[in-house]
Amino acid sequence: MRRHLQLLSLLVVVGFLLGACLPMTVPPSPLPFCRDLPRLELRRAQVQFLQGDRRVTVQVEVADTPEARELGLMCRTSLPKDAGMLFLFEESRPWAFWMKNTLIPLSIAFVEESGRVVDIQDMDVEADPTNPVRTYAPPVPVRYAVEVNRSFFRRSGITVGARMKILW
């Protein structure tokens, strides 16, 4: 019995020494471009889409500064099913969006200042998220945009012409 314990102890020590001699490899982060992104505290609100007798509510983070709009939903690996981001601009323009460092497929609703949804587009994750090639822009100037999980609007029955209200 004592001999077995000695042998077991020797194996543990040898294993430890061998492990210490092997180079330690740390796998690269799957999101290397995300390490240095700033963390912003964003206001929260609800956005309600109204279409006919249908009301669909989305919990949103509000991107209402240039820094927050630039960061958007970058580096997120998931988004709750009824959540999204409201982009609030100071003026109506044909604001263009891209999927830089964005890792989840999204849908975007472009909304006029009056609250009318003028366009909905699906946005794909880029082959190289660090170097996006596609942009998504509305056909007319807009004051707001709402990003949600891809196909959310379709599944919820929200289409062009719906009305959006922001509930603070």
N, C-alpha and C positions, 0 to 999 in steps of 0.2 A: 504494500500500500504506500509506504514511504517512497519507494522507488518510483511509483506512478506519479506521486505529487512532485517529486524532483524533476521528472521528465516533463510533466505538464508545465512547471515553472520555467524550465529551460526553453520550451517551445514558445511560451509567451514572451520571454525576453528576446529570443532570436527574432520572432515576428515583429516585435516593436523596433528592434534595431534595423531590420530590413526595411520596414516602413519608413523609418527616419532617413534612410539613405536614398530612398527613391525620390525623384523630383516631385514636388507637390504641384498638381495641375488644378487650377481653378477655371471652370468653364467660363467663357466670356458671357457677359450679360446679354440676354436676348434683346435688350433695349439700350445699347451703348449710347445712342444719341440722346437718351432721356436723363442721363445722370446729372447733367448740369442745368436742366431747365428750372426756372424759378417756380416756387410754389406760391400761388396767389390765393388769398381769401376772397371768394366771390359771394356776392349777395345771392339770395335764393328767392324764387317766386314761383308762381304757378302760371302756366299759359293754358288758356282754355280755347279749344277750337270748336266752333259752332257750325254745323251743317244740317240744315233742315231741323229736325227735332233731336238730332244727335249732338251730344256734348262730350268732348274728349279732353281730359285734363292731363297735362304733363308737368311734372316737377322739374324745374329748370335751375341751372346756375346761370347767372346773368353776366355776360361778357360785355361791359359797357365802357371799357377803357381801351386804348390802343394795345396795351400790354396783354390784357385779358383776351381781346379778340385775336391777337397774334398767337397766343398759346392755345386757345380753343380747347379741343378735346385731344390734343396731342398726348401720346404715350399711354393712353388708357387702354387696358386690355379687355374691359367690359363696361357695360352701361346698363343700369337697371332698366327693365322693360318699359316703364312709364316715365323715364327720365330723359333729360336732354340738356341742351344749352341754347339760351336765347342770346343772340347777337343784337345789341341795341346800338344804333349809329346816331350821330348827331344830326345827320342830314340824309335825305333820300338820294341815293345814287345807285348805279348798277354794280353793286359790290360783288367782287368775284371771290370765290373760295377755292381752296385746294386741300389736298389730303396729306400735307407735309407731316411726317412723324405720327400719322394717325393709323392706328392698328386695328380698328374695327370698322366694318362697312356701315355707312350712314345714309340717311335720307335727309334732305334739306327742304324746308318750305321757305320760300321767299315771300315776304309780306309787305304790302304797301303801307304808307303812313296811316291810311284809313282803317287798317286792320284786315284788309282783304288779301287772301292768299292768291298770288298771281302765278306761281310756278312751284312745282315739287320735282326734285331730281334725286335719283339714287347716286351715291358716290362710292366708288370702289376703292379698296385699299390698293395703293400703288405697289408695283413689283419691287421698287426700291423706295420705301417711304421717306428716306432722307433726301430724295431727289425727285419730287413729283413732276409729272409732265402734263397732267390734265387740270384744267380749271373748270369751275362750275359757276355760271353767272345767270342772273335773271334776265328776262327779255325787256324789262322796264326798270326804272329806278325803284329801289325799295328802302325802307327805313329799318326793317327787322329781318332776321333769318332765324329759323329754329332747326337745330340738328338733333336727330333722334336715331335710334337703331334703324337700320335699313328695313324698309317695307312697313314700318310702323303706321305711316299714314294710310297706306293701302289696306292693311289689316283693320284699321280703325274706321275706314270709310270716309276719310278726309281727302277731298280733292280740291283742285283749283276752284276758287269762288267761295270757299269756306271763310268764315270770319274768325279772327283771333282776338282774344282779350287777355291782357296781362293782369293778373290778380296779385297785388302786393300784399 
